Amino acid sequence: MAAPTILFRRTTSETTPAWVTIDANTTITFTGAGSSDGDLKPIPVPTGSNVVRIADELWVDTSTDIEITIYADDPAGGLETDSFSVDMFASNPTTTNTLAIQADTNPESQAGELEAWDNTSFNSTTNEILAGTTNLGVHSQVRAVETASNVVIATGAGTIPAGYSTQTAQQTTWQLQGDIRSLTFSSAITAAGQQNRIAMHLIVVDDSTAGLDQCELTYKYYFT
């Protein structure tokens, strides 16, 4: 079996997804509220003890910056919660799709995995975004969840699994951190043109370091 051709795709619609291919080396940026093309706002570090802030928006950098989705419904700013509790959705939606991974040619031989690393050598998770902070402990700040697996492009919005939206900051279930904490999809992509779909979030904690932090988002696929 030949290797699949893997495409990363994005959409701005949750209820009727219209998928557009993005380059595999595209920068995906979590931002603060009020971002625009060429002006991606930083996420404010929350104040207080054991406080978590949810990134307000998610943008994709192609030739222009394109907003994928808004996470918090407060136009004045993001959502902050204490005691490391996390409410990913202020408006509590039940469906969302932000990114898709599509096998454009040839199927997979087993379910693929989504991983996050410091580098393209895939051998380090020491950056704070993946390694955690003193207050957070050794927990990744990047969260991802499958909303649909092995579906055709025309399929409607997927579903956020129970518990994802109310996870705690130190819950490991949906963290991305190398191959120790990764997202293995529930099904292999069994036909060309079908997709795995994910929703992603970033949490910022009270002792996060101000400034740029980044990771390499990677899809590991299998074929025989």
C-alpha positions as CSV (number, residue, x, y, z in Angstrom):
1,M,0.0,0.0,0.0
2,A,1.3,3.4,-0.9
3,A,1.7,6.2,1.7
4,P,-1.3,8.4,2.2
5,T,-1.1,12.0,1.1
6,I,-2.0,13.9,4.3
7,L,-3.6,17.3,4.2
8,F,-4.2,19.7,7.1
9,R,-7.5,21.6,6.6
10,R,-9.3,24.4,8.4
11,T,-12.8,25.7,8.5
12,T,-14.6,28.8,9.9
13,S,-18.0,27.1,10.1
14,E,-19.0,24.7,12.9
15,T,-22.4,23.6,11.7
16,T,-21.7,23.3,7.9
17,P,-17.9,22.8,7.6
18,A,-16.4,24.1,4.4
19,W,-12.8,22.7,4.5
20,V,-9.9,24.6,3.0
21,T,-6.4,23.1,2.8
22,I,-3.6,24.8,4.7
23,D,0.1,24.1,4.3
24,A,1.6,21.5,6.6
25,N,4.1,24.2,7.7
26,T,1.5,26.8,8.5
27,T,1.6,28.6,11.8
28,I,-1.4,28.1,14.0
29,T,-1.6,30.7,16.7
30,F,-3.7,31.0,19.9
31,T,-4.4,34.7,20.6
32,G,-6.1,37.1,22.9
33,A,-9.4,38.8,22.0
34,G,-9.7,41.4,19.3
35,S,-7.0,39.9,16.9
36,S,-7.0,40.8,13.2
37,D,-4.9,40.1,10.2
38,G,-1.4,41.3,10.9
39,D,-2.3,42.1,14.5
40,L,-2.5,39.0,16.6
41,K,-3.1,40.0,20.2
42,P,-1.2,38.3,23.1
43,I,-3.0,36.2,25.6
44,P,-2.9,38.1,29.0
45,V,-1.3,36.1,31.8
46,P,-4.0,35.7,34.5
47,T,-3.4,37.1,38.0
48,G,-4.1,35.4,41.2
49,S,-3.3,32.0,42.6
50,N,-4.0,28.8,40.6
51,V,-5.8,30.8,37.9
52,V,-6.3,29.5,34.4
53,R,-7.1,31.6,31.3
54,I,-8.5,30.1,28.1
55,A,-7.1,31.4,24.8
56,D,-9.7,33.6,23.3
57,E,-9.2,32.9,19.6
58,L,-7.3,30.6,17.2
59,W,-5.8,31.9,13.9
60,V,-4.1,30.3,10.9
61,D,-1.3,32.2,9.1
62,T,-1.5,31.6,5.4
63,S,-0.9,34.6,3.1
64,T,-3.1,36.4,5.5
65,D,-4.1,35.7,9.1
66,I,-7.4,33.8,9.2
67,E,-9.5,33.4,12.3
68,I,-10.8,29.9,12.8
69,T,-12.9,30.2,15.9
70,I,-13.6,32.2,19.1
71,Y,-13.6,30.3,22.3
72,A,-14.8,32.8,24.9
73,D,-18.0,34.6,24.4
74,D,-17.0,37.6,26.5
75,P,-16.1,40.4,24.0
76,A,-14.2,42.2,26.6
77,G,-11.7,39.4,27.1
78,G,-11.2,35.7,27.8
79,L,-12.4,33.3,30.3
80,E,-10.5,32.9,33.6
81,T,-11.3,30.3,36.2
82,D,-9.8,29.6,39.6
83,S,-8.6,26.4,41.4
84,F,-7.3,25.2,38.0
85,S,-10.8,24.3,36.9
86,V,-11.4,24.8,33.2
87,D,-14.5,25.7,31.3
88,M,-13.5,25.6,27.7
89,F,-16.7,27.1,26.4
90,A,-18.3,30.1,28.1
91,S,-21.4,29.5,25.9
92,N,-21.3,25.7,26.4
93,P,-21.6,24.6,22.7
94,T,-22.0,20.9,22.0
95,T,-20.3,20.9,18.6
96,T,-17.2,22.4,17.1
97,N,-14.7,21.7,14.4
98,T,-11.6,23.8,13.9
99,L,-9.1,21.5,12.1
100,A,-9.2,18.4,10.0
101,I,-6.6,15.9,9.0
102,Q,-7.4,14.4,5.6
103,A,-5.9,11.4,3.8
104,D,-6.2,12.7,0.3
105,T,-4.9,9.5,-1.3
106,N,-4.7,6.0,0.0
107,P,-6.0,4.7,3.4
108,E,-4.1,4.2,6.7
109,S,-3.3,0.8,8.0
110,Q,-4.1,1.8,11.6
111,A,-5.4,4.8,13.5
112,G,-3.1,7.9,13.3
113,E,-1.9,10.0,16.3
114,L,-1.7,13.7,16.9
115,E,1.5,14.8,18.8
116,A,3.2,18.0,19.9
117,W,6.9,18.4,20.2
118,D,9.5,21.1,20.7
119,N,11.2,20.4,17.3
120,T,10.9,18.5,14.0
121,S,13.4,15.9,15.4
122,F,10.5,14.8,17.6
123,N,12.7,14.2,20.6
124,S,12.0,17.0,23.1
125,T,9.1,18.4,25.1
126,T,11.0,20.9,27.3
127,N,9.3,24.1,26.2
128,E,7.0,25.5,28.8
129,I,3.9,25.2,26.5
130,L,4.4,21.4,26.7
131,A,6.4,20.9,29.9
132,G,4.2,22.9,32.2
133,T,5.1,25.5,34.8
134,T,5.9,25.4,38.5
135,N,2.3,26.0,39.6
136,L,0.8,23.8,36.9
137,G,3.2,20.9,37.3
138,V,4.4,18.8,34.5
139,H,1.3,19.3,32.4
140,S,1.0,20.5,28.8
141,Q,-1.0,23.7,28.2
142,V,-2.0,22.4,24.7
143,R,-5.3,20.5,24.6
144,A,-6.9,18.6,21.7
145,V,-9.9,16.3,21.3
146,E,-11.3,14.2,18.5
147,T,-14.7,15.4,17.3
148,A,-15.1,12.9,14.4
149,S,-12.9,10.2,12.9
150,N,-12.8,8.6,9.5
151,V,-15.7,10.8,8.2
152,V,-16.5,12.0,4.7
153,I,-16.0,15.7,3.9
154,A,-19.7,16.4,3.7
155,T,-20.4,15.2,7.2
156,G,-21.7,17.8,9.6
157,A,-20.1,19.1,12.7
158,G,-18.7,16.6,15.1
159,T,-19.3,16.3,18.8
160,I,-17.2,17.4,21.8
161,P,-16.9,14.3,24.1
162,A,-18.4,14.6,27.6
163,G,-15.9,16.0,30.1
164,Y,-13.6,17.8,27.7
165,S,-15.2,21.2,28.2
166,T,-15.0,21.0,32.0
167,Q,-11.6,19.4,32.4
168,T,-9.2,20.5,35.0
169,A,-5.8,22.1,34.2
170,Q,-3.9,19.1,35.5
171,Q,-6.1,16.5,33.9
172,T,-3.9,14.4,31.5
173,T,-6.7,13.0,29.2
174,W,-6.6,15.6,26.5
175,Q,-3.1,17.0,26.8
176,L,-0.6,16.9,23.9
177,Q,3.0,16.2,25.1
178,G,5.2,14.3,22.8
179,D,4.3,10.6,22.4
180,I,3.6,10.3,26.1
181,R,0.4,12.2,26.0
182,S,-1.0,12.1,22.4
183,L,-4.3,11.9,20.7
184,T,-4.9,8.5,19.0
185,F,-7.9,8.7,16.8
186,S,-10.7,6.2,17.2
187,S,-10.4,4.9,13.7
188,A,-8.0,4.7,10.8
189,I,-8.9,6.7,7.7
190,T,-10.1,3.8,5.6
191,A,-10.7,5.6,2.3
192,A,-9.0,8.5,0.4
193,G,-10.7,11.8,1.0
194,Q,-11.9,11.1,4.5
195,Q,-11.0,13.0,7.6
196,N,-10.1,13.0,11.3
197,R,-11.4,16.2,13.0
198,I,-10.2,17.9,16.1
199,A,-10.9,20.9,18.4
200,M,-7.9,22.5,20.1
201,H,-7.5,24.8,23.0
202,L,-4.6,26.4,24.9
203,I,-4.7,27.2,28.7
204,V,-2.5,29.9,30.2
205,V,-1.8,29.7,33.9
206,D,-0.9,32.3,36.5
207,D,2.9,31.6,36.3
208,S,3.2,31.3,32.6
209,T,6.2,33.1,31.1
210,A,5.3,36.1,29.1
211,G,6.5,36.1,25.5
212,L,6.6,33.7,22.5
213,D,6.1,30.0,23.2
214,Q,5.6,27.4,20.4
215,C,5.5,23.7,19.6
216,E,5.4,21.5,16.5
217,L,2.0,19.9,15.9
218,T,2.6,16.6,14.2
219,Y,0.3,13.8,12.7
220,K,1.8,10.3,12.8
221,Y,0.2,8.0,10.3
222,Y,0.7,4.3,9.4
223,F,0.6,2.4,6.2
224,T,1.8,-1.0,4.9
